Amino acid sequence: MEQLTTNNVWMMVCTALVFIMHLGFSTLEIGLARSKNTVNILFKNVFIISIGILIYSIGGFNLMYPGEFLWDGFIGFAGFGLEAPMADGSLDLAYNAGYTYWTDFLFQAMFAATAATIVSGAIAERAKLESFFIFSILLVGIIYPIVGSWKWGGGWLDEAGFYDFAGSTLVHSVGGWAALVYITLLGARLGKYNGQVKPLEGHSIPMAAIGVFLLWLGWFGFNGGSVLSADPGATSFTLVTTCLAAAAGAISAIVFARIVSKSFDVTMGLNGILAGLVGITAGADSVSVGASIIIGLIAGAIVVFGVNLMDRLKLDDPVGAVPVHLLNGIWGTLAVGIFAEDFSFLTQLKGVLAIGVFVVVLSYIILIILKKTMGLRVTEREEVEGLDIHEHKMNAYPDFINE
């Protein structure tokens, strides 16, 4: 009983840390966007965490952890709502050695909302709220839980030997794939690609930096909680590999950005931190300390070249969500097959491809329907004048002129 209490308290602390990541995403996205869209970004993040928890409680949790599967581990459903197992009229504490049913739900709900938050930043400054709301509900309520069930719910990828410790693919690349499809159908911000790439600079680098450090803090819960207990050896080792990868990602991104752009780019350094964190998330418990540094170094390089590739393809991603979460989600998952023992690179690749195809196809179907019916994009006037004043009838900084 004492051990269960210790484990459960640790898991609740980790849940709180993952929750604070949503503040990190909010401030990062705000900082890298123009001030005239600040309220809009905040509104989306408020909506995502709120609707995400509700939708996940209504059906997402039981879709992700169905107990029994149909179609060879592809999909299952344990029913609507939350129903904790009971024993002798009280909560069944034998549910899990590391935590209670309620802790399990809340921890997993924080992960579910994260996938939609990744999309939010990628489509900032030109997306219609109503269309984004519908897509977010379907992403959190259907797409993410089904994919999650394939591994974490004991589905077909789990049986095949696929491994993703804390979600490089199951969380980050799911959000990244969805963001890529959304960006492609939405189009670039006005003025971004007129003959050449025009930087549309964010209005608050300090705010972006605060966001990244909040996210790094939150990752202590994201990866540390994925141990699913307070085991001192496993949790402390996981946090060490997590932090080393983040640090290596920052240094690598700074160095490569210096080579490419001839400047010390703090935004690349910040995204390098996130790239390292995403990259290590799939194998934080299973790769060596040295391997975690290598994973972070490669992740930092990927994010620099990924940002440049997006611009070459004229895919406008204001916060670098696709290079950070998709490209490094893929890299981190494949890295498990390279650096960790007992895991197959081909199996990891199979999981990456299967999840990618599933998310891309469903996201495209949903978004193309929304585009043909409601539309995905605001009007040119709304975009030029800012979404805050048109969508929300207010300014984030009323004492200053928006830019």
Sequence and secondary structure as in RCSB ss.txt:
>XXXX:A:sequence
MEQLTTNNVWMMVCTALVFIMHLGFSTLEIGLARSKNTVNILFKNVFIISIGILIYSIGGFNLMYPGEFLWDGFI
GFAGFGLEAPMADGSLDLAYNAGYTYWTDFLFQAMFAATAATIVSGAIAERAKLESFFIFSILLVGIIYPIVGSW
KWGGGWLDEAGFYDFAGSTLVHSVGGWAALVYITLLGARLGKYNGQVKPLEGHSIPMAAIGVFLLWLGWFGFNGG
SVLSADPGATSFTLVTTCLAAAAGAISAIVFARIVSKSFDVTMGLNGILAGLVGITAGADSVSVGASIIIGLIAG
AIVVFGVNLMDRLKLDDPVGAVPVHLLNGIWGTLAVGIFAEDFSFLTQLKGVLAIGVFVVVLSYIILIILKKTMG
LRVTEREEVEGLDIHEHKMNAYPDFINE
>XXXX:A:secstr
 HHHHHHHHHHHHHHHHHHHHHHHHHHHHHHHS GGGHHHHHHHHHHHHHHHHHHIIIIIHHHHS SS BTTTTB
    SS    EETTEE TTS SS  HHHHHHHHHHHHHHHHHHHHHHTTTTB HHHHHHHHHHIIIIIHHHHHHH
HTTS HHHHHT   SS IIIIIIHHHHHHHHHHHHH   TTSBSSSB     S HHHHHHHHHHHHHHHHHHHHG
GG S  HHHHHHHHHHHHHHHHHHHHHHHHHHHHHHSS  HHHHHHHHHHHHHHHHTTTTTS HHHHHHHHHHHH
HHHHHHHHHHHHTT   TT HIIIIIIHHHHHHHHHHHHSTT  HHHHHHHHHHHHHHHHHHHHHHHHHHHHHT 
SB  HHHHHH HIIIIIS  S TTS   
